[in-house]
């Protein structure tokens, strides 16, 4: 996993703020142009755009719809997620915090937290740390955290999020 400087995080945060504000173009600073945060049109699904959970209207694949949404895992590795054996339904939330993009959520038994980066149609998670409580859903948790580690991209449409490893969907989420 790659370490990113504070300047790059601050630039990414400024770009995300610009995208959330609806300016359509990220700002740049004296250090150079900031990274693009709009999704690659080739990675966007063909379904029509839908408003996200905050009421903003966003194009399918727009990275602004990722931030501030409580995503609930519905499918992992092509199989529906079940918590019938115990544990909680895994979740994911990306927030902008102290100049960095932070990933938090429930992995099944334990809460996790770490960094994330979004650039164009790419999404990557940095090192994730979690609590270490034992419970019957540890197998689901292990698979979920491993899937997040392999994520390299995403697609969004109609309150759904797909996390990708190459072209393969490794996790599918819904938003309330």
PEQUI-V462668 format. One record per backbone hydrogen bond with DSSP energy under -1.0 kcal/mol. CO is the residue of the C=O (numbers start at 1). NH is the residue of the N-H. Records with the same first field share a line. If there is no record, write none. Layout:
CO=NH ; NH
This chain:
5=9
6=10
7=11
8=12
9=13
10=14
11=15
12=16
13=17
14=18
15=19
16=20
17=21
18=23
29=32
32=29
36=120
40=43
52=55
56=52
59=62
62=65
63=66
69=71
71=92
72=174
74=81
75=172
76=79
79=76
83=86
90=73
92=71
93=104
94=68
95=102
97=100
100=97
101=116
102=95
103=114
104=93
105=112
106=91
108=88
110=107
111=131
112=105
113=129
114=103
115=126
117=124
119=122
121=154
122=119
124=117
129=113
135=138
137=141
138=142
139=143
140=144
141=145
142=146
143=147
144=148
145=149
146=150
148=151
153=164
155=162
157=160
159=175
160=157
161=173
162=155
163=170 ; 171
164=152 ; 153
165=168
168=165
170=77
171=163
172=74 ; 75
173=161
174=72
